[in-house]
Amino acid sequence: MSAVQSHLKVFAEVRHYFDIDRLLLDLASVDSKDRLSAMEEICLQGVLLGKPPREIARLCDINGKDPGNVVSQYLKKPRDLIKMLLNLSEKQTIPYGKFSFLLKDYRIKGSDRIFECVDIWQEDQQLNSVANSYVDRINFQFLEDIELYIEKFYNLINHKEYIDAFYTIFDTDDYDNCVYKFLSSHGYLNIVIALYQRLIESWIPRKVEKWEFMTTLTCLGAAHYRMGNHKIAIDYYHNCLETALEIDDLDNISGSLVNLGLAYYSLENYEKALSYSRQGLEIAREIGSREFEYEEALDYSRQGLEIAREIGNREFEAHALNNLGMIYSDLKEYQLAIDYYHFSLEVKSKLCDPQGEAGSLINIGNTYRQLEKYEQAISYLKRGIEAAHHSHHNQFEANGCFNLALALESLHHYSDAISAYEKAFHLYQQMEMIENAEDCRKAITQMTK
């Protein structure tokens, strides 16, 4: 049996759910000179079964530095032909998880139950035409919107299908619209912890599952960190670092170091915070893409070190720069902190990371407030609050409103300050951040005496 035949067998069950032969014929009719190759057909069958590219790569023994990206390349032509078949715009985004929805006319009768999560969304939006009414995203708004995903998640764990459970709530191909992002952005951190704690209870990951396992550890650490459980967060970040070192995963080594730096900063252990953040930044600059050069030198005046290196892993680099800004802010090196925040903002802008930009803008604004430059503080804080609101990051928005209220109060603009405190109060209450909400209530009470 050839490798291609073997891989086709992996996704043979697709024929129970889709008339794949009719689909392939229709795709070929769109452009008879550009038929799908065997591997393109295999990868298309994989996503129709709900498998993310990284999982398809694992099942098909696709190796290399980034096997998930190899699968994504194989899926490029099928995606383009589907757009042509359904008369969609060339600019239309089609996340992999929505292929089965778009091609529902090719489903085998009686197989619809496995697609109920997507179809319930279809009913809610009252979509009648795939071609004319398709929208890019499932926009979760309430906890009820994710109930089916959570149910599927627990069922998969009960059947020891840990990888499938992981990708049910963490979608690497449509991260902005996945269950984890919704829960994290809206402050449902207790749910995040319950889900991921259940996932790792009995999961002993194989080597090909280490990335997903490390991501789970990182998500647990991040949730505990945001809830103020910094020592617990450190334990998870250390576990992630140990796993990354075992398999020489520089991306996760760098990310874990950066996360440890932030956690130690929150414990006011500045020596360890600086050490971990610098290590993470150095590794981040050594790895990843080489499309841009980071020519500007960053002023490490106290360390006598100039940074003028090629950008490597820009996401971790942005986090490391932001962490250093927070550390120097606490050390009252405010102008140096602002410099780091600006460098972090620049990297996040290149990454098209609106939530990250919101965080940097709010940090810059709050630092100007600490410098008693209130007009500049208010300007940056308002920009950050707007960015956080539009990118649905409730905690950033709440923090921005609280700091804006402090700045307005310092200028004796009490009415506007109370409005900002009230907005922060409601957001903190919604996220069950009781201590923060209480701080807002006390501030309002003090001003209205």
ROSELO-555771 format. One record per residue (C-alpha): residue in one letter; x, y, z. Coordinates in steps of 0.25 Angstrom, whole numbers, plus 2048, in hexadecimal, padded with zeros to 3 digits. Example, Ala and Ser with C-alpha at 12.3 -4.5 7.8 and 13.67 -1.06 7.14 Angstrom:
A8317EE81F S8377FC81D 
END
This chain:
M800800800 S80680E7FC A807819806 V7FC8217FF Q7F2815800 S7F681380E H7F3821811 L7E682180A K7E2815813 V7E481E81F F7D882781B A7D081C814 E7C481F81E V7C282C817 R7BA82480D H7B0821818 Y7AD830819 F7B083680B D7AE8337FD I7BD8357FA D7BD8307EC R7B283A7E8 L7B98457EF L7C68427E8 L7C08427DA D7B984F7DD L7C68557E1 A7CD8507D5 S7C28567CC V7C58647D2 D7D38637CC S7D68567C4 K7E485A7C2 D7E785B7D1 R7E284E7D7 L7E684B7E6 S7F28427E8 A7F18367F1 M7F683D7FD E7ED8497FB E7E183F7FB I7E6838807 C7E884580F L7DA84A80A Q7D483D80F G7DB83F81D V7D584D81F L7C784881B L7C883F826 G7CC84B82F K7DB848831 P7E4854832 P7F0855829 R7FA851834 E7F2844837 I7F1841828 A800842827 R801838833 L7F882E82D C7FE82F820 D80D82E825 I81083C81F N81D841826 G82584D826 K82785A82E D81885E82C P810852827 G80385982A N807864820 V80B859815 V7FC854816 S7F7863815 Q7FF864808 Y7F8857803 L7EA85D807 K7ED86A7FF K7E88657F2 P7DB85E7F8 R7D886B7FF D7D98737F2 L7D18697EA I7C68697F5 K7C58787F4 M7C38777E5 L7B986C7E6 L7B08737F0 N7B28817E9 L7B98877F5 S7C28937F5 E7D18907F3 K7D48987FF Q7CA890807 T7D0889813 I7CD87A815 P7D2875822 Y7D4866822 G7CA86382C K7BF869823 F7C2860817 S7B785681B F7AD86181D L7B086780F L7AF859809 K7A2854810 D79B852803 Y7A5846801 R7A283F80E I79C83180E K78E831813 G78D82E822 S79B832825 D79884082A R79983D839 I7A883E839 F7A784C833 E79D85183E C7A685C844 V7A7863837 D799861832 I79386783F W79B87383C Q79587382E E787872834 D78A87E83E Q78F887832 Q783882829 L78C87F81E N78587A812 S78F87B807 V79E875808 A7A387E7FD N79C88B800 S79B88B80F Y7A8884814 V7AF88D81E D7BE88B823 R7BC889832 I7B488283C N7B388E846 F7B1888854 Q7A989285D F7A4889868 L7A887D870 E79C87686A D7A387785C I7AE86E860 E7A6863868 L7A785985C Y7B685B85B I7B885886A E7AF84C869 K7B784785E F7C484A865 Y7C1842871 N7BB836869 L7C9835861 I7D183586E N7C882A874 H7CC822867 K7DB826869 E7DA82E85C Y7E3839862 I7E8840855 D7DA841850 A7D584785D F7E085185D Y7DD85684F T7CE856852 I7D086385B F7DE868856 D7DD86A847 T7EB86E841 D7E5871834 D7DA87A838 Y7E087E846 D7D888B847 N7CB884847 C7CE87784F V7C887385C Y7D5876864 K7D688485F F7C8887862 L7C9882870 S7D7889873 S7D389686D H7C6897874 G7CC893882 Y7C6885884 L7D3881889 N7CD877893 I7C786F887 V7D5870880 I7DC86A88C A7D185F88E L7D285B87F Y7E185A87E Q7E385488B R7D9849887 L7E184787A I7EF845880 E7EA83C88C S7ED82F885 W7F3834878 I80182E876 P805835869 R80D82E85E K818836857 V80F83A84C E805840856 K80F84885E W80C855858 E7FD85485B F80184F869 M80A85B86B T7FF865866 T7F685F870 L80086187C T802870877 C7F3872876 L7F186D885 G7FD876889 A7F7882882 A7E9880889 H7EF87E897 Y7F888A894 R7ED893891 M7E588E89D G7F18938A6 N7F68848A9 H8048888A4 K80B87C8AB I8028728A5 A804879897 I813878899 D81286989C Y80A86788E Y814870887 H82086888D N81985B888 C81886087B L82686587A E82B85787F T823850874 A82885A869 L83685886E E83484986C I83184A85D D83985685A D82D85F857 L83386D856 D826874854 N82086E861 I82D870869 S82D87F865 G81E880868 S81F879876 L82B88287A V82388E876 N81788987E L82088688A G82589488A L81789A88A A813891896 Y82089489E Y81D8A389B S80F8A28A1 L81689B8AE E81F8A88AE N82B89F8AC Y8328A88A2 E83F8A18A1 K83989489C A82F89C894 L83A8A388D S84289788B Y83788E885 S83289A87C R83F89C876 Q84288E874 G83488C86D L837899865 E845894860 I83F88785C A83388D855 R83D89584D E845889848 I83A881843 G82E882839 S82C88A82C R836893827 E82D89C81E F8318A9826 E83D8AF82C Y83B8B683A E8458C1837 E8428CA843 A84B8C984F L8438C785C D8498CF868 Y84E8C5872 S8558D187A R8578C9887 Q85B8BD880 G8648C4875 L85E8BB86B E8598BF85D I84E8B6856 A84F8B7847 R84C8A9842 E8438A2838 I8358A083C G83389183F N82688D847 R82089A847 E81489684F F81D89285B E82689E858 A81A8A885A H8168A1867 A8248A286C L8258B1869 N8188B3870 N81D8AB87C L8298B487D G8218C087C M8198BC888 I8258B8890 Y82B8C688E S81E8CD891 D81E8C689E L82C8CA8A0 K8288D989D E8308D9891 Y8248DF88A Q82A8E487D L8328D787A A8258D087D I81D8D8873 D8298D6868 Y8278C786A Y8188C8869 H8198CF85C F8238C5856 S8198BA85B L80D8C2854 E8158C3847 V8188B4846 K8098B184A S8058BA83F K80D8B2835 L8068A683A C7F88AC838 D7F58A9847 P7EA8B284B Q7E98AD859 G7F88AE85B E7F88BC856 A7ED8BF860 G7F58BA86B S8018C2867 L7F98CF865 I7F38CE873 N8018CB879 I8078D7872 G7FB8E0877 N7FC8DB885 T80B8DE886 Y8088EC881 R7FE8ED88C Q8098E9896 L8128F4890 E8068FD893 K805900884 Y7F68FF884 E7F2904877 Q7FC8FA870 A7F78EF879 I7E88F2876 S7EB8F2867 Y7F28E4867 L7E88DE871 K7DC8E2868 R7E38DC85C G7E68CF864 I7D88CE86A E7D28CF85C A7DC8C5856 A7D88BB862 H7C98BD860 H7CA8BA851 S7D38AE853 H7CA8A985E H7D48A9869 N7CC8AC875 Q7D88AC87F F7E08B6877 E7D48BE875 A7D18BE884 N7DF8C1888 G7E08CD87E C7D38D3884 F7D88D2892 N7E58D988E L7DD8E3886 A7D58E6892 L7E18E889B A7E78F2891 L7DA8F9890 E7D98FA89F S7E69008A0 L7E290B896 H7D590D89F H7CC908894 Y7C490189E S7B78FE895 D7BF8F888A A7C88F0894 I7BB8EA89B S7B68E688D A7C38DF88A Y7C38D8898 E7B58D3896 K7B98CD888 A7C58C688E F7BC8C289A H7B28BB891 L7BD8B4889 Y7C48AF895 Q7B78AA89B Q7B48A388E M7C189C88E E7BF89989D M7CC8A18A1 I7C68A58AE E7D28AC8B4 N7D38B58A8 A7C48B88A8 E7C58BB8B7 D7D18C58B4 C7C88CC8AA R7BC8CD8B4 K7C58D38BE A7CA8DD8B5 I7BC8E18B1 T7B78E28BF Q7C38EB8C3 M7C08F58B8 T7B18F58BB K7B28F88CA 
END
